């Protein structure tokens, strides 16, 4: 059953009334978007969105009260509207995991990237589904919107329908969007349409045309922020700026029993959602490894074996596949003309790549994207959202330290590694050998509740074998016991610093070396295991900023300044990662 314009207006009215009631209950929220975008959202949910098949992303996450109102009316199982913005109740911005909420959207622009990821996933999976995304002026000001929308145009994602709530206002006044947004969207490959935001007939006609389009669609909905209120067309209408009396009057004005009954029809529609199961991982036999090799090479070797074995994983890169080794001999490019592949070239857009991968992961795909570690800064907002949403996105970061050398300080990460470890829920792996690489990949692919970062070296270094009884699953384990059998000092290292730590420990009888593959997992271990690992004086060696290590360390040999251009081995030693120098310092420290 499709609803007519009169019915849709009645449904829109009750959606406004209930959303305003939630905002009044909280005495907090965003009134403007409720009053100007209800008709748009009502048309999508009532006449077009197929529950469990299509996706809807409210990129303008500040409009959450309206989304919750529409979801509640549509029969989704969410909390009571009067808990809006209260502790334990409906969150101030939409959060993934709630029934009907397809993406966590708070930072503007993220939802657009998620929507592009959903649309791409739908194409890869070969299902006839659409993704609708409501965006604000603010979304279109964010740089990530340029990255992800241009990707959608380049890949001709004609199952993506973007609706722009064009009210020309933001918090500080006139919205600082392009002079001509629609021209930009046409240039990006979108089929552009324009309607009045409260003209239901026009919105319906545009959506019907959009669903038949051979291009992605961008619908400009010309609107008035805070329509029907005393602050209509003023930036103040964006937030909670009306007095209680006026809000109550608007609630009463829009209360519509007929609209409520019509939403009941929508609520009875079936939900076709299916959950995709994750298949068991095969055991991989690894080849003989050279004595000196980089961990990016090791990762590439193991990933190639995984893909050959049939593991269902979509890899990709921000124009650095040869460097990060995520493109394997069995990789097949996903192209605008053929989505039957397993590799995506995102182009030079790290933030856009990360936002798109969030949507793909939320849609059920296993995805891994890659770039240099130093560029993880560009991706951080999306990584944070992935961790908050418990999306199992995998990030492959190569070129992990000053030892990469000649590219200089702009490309040499210092603070990135510890800063990633500070993100709650993100698992960060910095492996030192093939055994750790294999464990990390198997764990990352099998983990369905955490995003993961795999941090890899460009430089080759000596391989130190892990003991056959190593406890990698604990996050940190003894990779080289003390010669005496009783350690009085512990050196903790990661990745390329492991052979250095072993070389240093070989000069002492009572020094053991611990490989801390994953600090987050180690934190979760019981006190008995930690006491076994952290024997005596604890010294950490890692080519990164030292800060977080002081949680467990007595001393840290790290880096507290930016790198330099030159030979990688030379810079590495110049910055203190020199066995003879460290041995002298340790002798002073442990005496």
FENFEN-V754951 format. One line per field, one symbol per residue. ss: DSSP state (H for helix, E for strand, L for the rest). phi: phi as a letter, one per 20 degrees, with the letter a starting at -180 (. if undefined). psi: psi as a letter, one per 20 degrees, with the letter a starting at -180 (. if undefined). A space follows every 50 residues. Layout:
ss = ???
phi = ???
psi = ???
This chain:
ss = LLLLHHHHHHHHHHHHHHHHHHHHHHLLLLHHHHHHHHHHHHHHHHHHLL LLLLEEEELLHHHHHHHHHHHHHLLLLLLLHHHLLLLLLLLLLLLLLLLL LLLLLLLLLHHHHHHHHHHHHHHHHLLLLLEEEEEEHHHHHLHHHHHHHH HHHHLLLLLEEEEEEELLEELLEELLLLLLHHHHHHHLLLEEEEEELLLH HHHHHHHHHHLLLLLLEEEEEELLLLLLLLLLLLHHHHLLLLLHHHHHHH HHHHLLHHHHHHHHHHHLLLLLLLLLLLLLLLLLLLLLLLLEELHHHHHH HHHHHHHHLLLLLEEEELLLHHHHLLLLLLLLELELLELLLLEEELLLLH HHHHHHHHHHHHLLLLEEEEEEHHHHHHHHHHHHHHHHHLLLLEEEEELL LHHHLLLLLLLLLLLHHHHHHLLLLLEEELLLLHHHHHHHHHHHHHLLLL LEEEELLLLLEELLLLLLLLLHHHLEEEEELLLLLLLLEEEEELHHHHHH HHHHHLLLLLEEEEEELLHHHHHLLLHHHHHHHLLLEEEEELLLLLHHHH HLLLEEELLLLLLLLLLHHHHHHHLLLLHHHHHHHHHHHHL
phi = .deeffffffffffffgffffffffelaqdfgfffddfffffgffedcfe gndedcceffffeggffffffffenfedffffegmdgndfffcgcgofgn eebfccffnffffgfffffffffffmdebccdcecdgfgfefffffffff ffffelffedcddefedmccgepffeegfcfffffffeoeedccbefdef gffffffffffdfecfdcdedfccfmgmdfdgmcfffgdedefgffffff gffegbfffffffgfffeffdefceeeeffefedeeffdffcaefffgff fffffffffofecedabemcffeemeedfdfcfecgdbeebbcdefmfbf ffgffffgffffeoeeccccafgfefgfeggfffffffeleeedddddle bfffnffnffddfceffffffefgneeddcedbfffgffffffffeedcc fcdddceeffbfedfegfdfdgfencbeebffgfncfdbcddbclfefff ffgfffecedddddeefbffffgefffgffffeeemfdcdcbeagehfff fcdebcdcccbffbeqfgfffgfgeoecggffgfffgffef
psi = ppqrggghgghhghggghghhgghhikqaohghgiijhgghggghhigpo pigrqppnhmiikhhgghgggghijqnrrqhjjpkqpibpqhqppphqpi oiqoofpqhghgggghggggghggikqnqqppppqrgggihphhhgghhh ghghjlnjjpopponnjjqagjcpplaqhnghhghghijqoprprpijnh gggggghghhijqjrqpooonpropkpjrijpkqhhigbniqrhghghgh gggipohghghhhhgghiqqojpqppqpqqpqppoqrpprhpqqhhgggh ghhghgghijpnporrqmkkhhhikiorijpppprhiojmajppoiammg gggggghgggghiiqpqpqqaqhhjhhhighhgghgghilplqppooamj aiihdhiahhjopgigghhhiiopippppnqirhghggggghgghiojiq qqpopqqhqqrpppqqqhkqmhiigqrohorqhiiopiqppprqciighg gggghijqhkpqppongohghhhirrhgghhhgmpbppppopmrpifhhi hiqhqpobpkrrbrqapggggghhjimpggghggghhhhi.
